[in-house]
Amino acid sequence: MTDLYKLPQQGQPSDAVLTQIRDLRAMMTPGDLGKLSSTAFQGRDEMGELIKSAFNEFLGWNGLFTFQEPAAARLENEVLDMCIDLVSGGNQGRGNLTSGGTESNFCGLHAMRAWAREHKPEIKTPEIVAPYSTHSTIHKTAKYLDLRVVTVPQNEDLTADMDALAKAIGPNTIGIVASAPNWPYGHVDPITEMGELAIERQLWLHVDACVGGYILPFMRELGEEIPPYDFSVRGVRSIAADLHKYGYAPKPCSTVLWRSQEEQRFHYLPVTEWACGLYLSQSFVGSRPLGPVAAVWALMHHWGREGYINNARGLLHVKQQITDACDSIEGLRTWPTHGPLMMIAAEGFNIQLVVGGMEQRGWRLLGVTHPPAIHLTIDIMSDDALTAFIADLRAVCSQINSGELHSEGLLSYGGVGAEEEAPKWLLSAVEILGDIDHG
Ligand SMILES: Cc1ncc(COP(=O)(O)O)c(C=O)c1O
């Protein structure tokens, strides 16, 4: 690894420093080229300006201290109330703000474990069951919580196998995890059936709606067929839903939502055994930026329901255009999904060649490995960018079909780049962990 970079002895004028920051910013992936993966959800045009201004008003304010700040409490209360309403929580519903999907899933599983300790004290090695499609952060947070995750393979059409899921429930099972939609295949799991199973077997059902929580209600309003997934489903006790995805809040901003206070009571961990009295933060993290909450409050009021519905209409338009294009390109096909995620698979050639070709043309893409597909997070693109994406996809596939293109890109959610470009934490992780299995 390179030598440590040190704090400069003398400062530089702010203009000079800002020039360097802007130079670095200019090296980042241009918004349009990452719109279907890493740069999705970056505010655009007038919406972006509003979000920035609202964020800046609260820049530096700490969400840990909202108990001393009625104005901040109002921002949080109103955002959370709107969120609870969007997941059909009604007056009984409760919610907490978190830093992201990982923390929201962590909180859901943590409450599930605390509930099980009270209701199923005989279980000493708790397990959760989930379809294979469950997100990596369910596995990760379960590791922190010492919960064993039992996953069952998907059906052939990549939907959740409910029979296998029911059979996987054993004497140590404390809960079920569903997704709305799941990240790899874009399906909303059969949550009504999972809810019935949870009630029958007396299990906690947590729904990971990090992607869908703040977009599916609006897509449904536009006539899309979206299976039930929220508190309207019996048996659902907690939901993770990210404001910093389709709520368009700047990161970090997410919510964990509870059917009622009966579930939320397993969430809180007050601390008094230290020198400064009660310490009670609303979720796992302590200090938290208020800027994202102010920004999403502003957007929710600026757009209103109508604005979010218009945005959903725009997303469906992008999805349809890409689907139609793939249908007309020899060798490509898309998987049917619920909502805003999209997968492109290949028949007759290796999809990694498409990733490689698209990368050469500047596009940033993520992938699914089992089975192989390109993963798209649909966001609004300019007409020009959408046309360019489709034209490049067409050109790359024809290069592959004529045998001109041979370089494969990686289908992945992560990866290790060239050493001089990689973050040091990642290089260090690779050194510590040895050969990392890429799945
Ligand atoms: C279904 C799902 N759950 C959880 C997460 C984790 O969210 P975050 O990266 O905000 O922690 C993601 C991220 O893409 C996701 O798609």
PDBQT file of the ligand as one rigid body, heavy atoms in Angstrom, charges set to zero:
ROOT
HETATM    1  C1  LIG A 501     -33.592  -4.897  -1.285  1.00  0.00    +0.000 C 
HETATM    2  C2  LIG A 501     -32.483  -4.116  -0.630  1.00  0.00    +0.000 A 
HETATM    3  N1  LIG A 501     -32.332  -4.175   0.701  1.00  0.00    +0.000 NA
HETATM    4  C3  LIG A 501     -31.360  -3.502   1.340  1.00  0.00    +0.000 A 
HETATM    5  C4  LIG A 501     -30.456  -2.735   0.641  1.00  0.00    +0.000 A 
HETATM    6  C5  LIG A 501     -29.341  -2.031   1.381  1.00  0.00    +0.000 C 
HETATM    7  O1  LIG A 501     -29.509  -0.664   1.340  1.00  0.00    +0.000 OA
HETATM    8  P1  LIG A 501     -28.348   0.371   1.755  1.00  0.00    +0.000 P 
HETATM    9  O2  LIG A 501     -27.290   0.253   0.690  1.00  0.00    +0.000 OA
HETATM   10  O3  LIG A 501     -29.067   1.668   1.765  1.00  0.00    +0.000 OA
HETATM   11  O4  LIG A 501     -27.827   0.001   3.093  1.00  0.00    +0.000 OA
HETATM   12  C6  LIG A 501     -30.575  -2.647  -0.745  1.00  0.00    +0.000 A 
HETATM   13  C7  LIG A 501     -29.629  -1.857  -1.526  1.00  0.00    +0.000 C 
HETATM   14  O5  LIG A 501     -29.659  -1.818  -2.739  1.00  0.00    +0.000 OA
HETATM   15  C8  LIG A 501     -31.611  -3.356  -1.396  1.00  0.00    +0.000 A 
HETATM   16  O6  LIG A 501     -31.754  -3.330  -2.728  1.00  0.00    +0.000 OA
ENDROOT
TORSDOF 0
